[in-house]
Amino acid sequence: MTRETPYISRYERRVKLAQDAVQSRTTLDDKAAFDLAVHLVHVLDTVPEKTR
């Protein structure tokens, strides 16, 4: 019998990584840390390559 593993996109993995980093350094709850992580990933994705 085979088990299906749920698909987790790279974006979702990046958000989870950012959320974990935020929560390890702050006292934010899950929702606030998730919202901040989404914002952080968006900012990192939109920073021009020359700036990075």
Summary of the structure (lengths in Angstrom):
residues: 52
radius of gyration: 14.1
end to end distance: 46.4
largest distance: 49.7
contacts: 96
relative contact order: 0.14
helix: 63%
strand: 0%
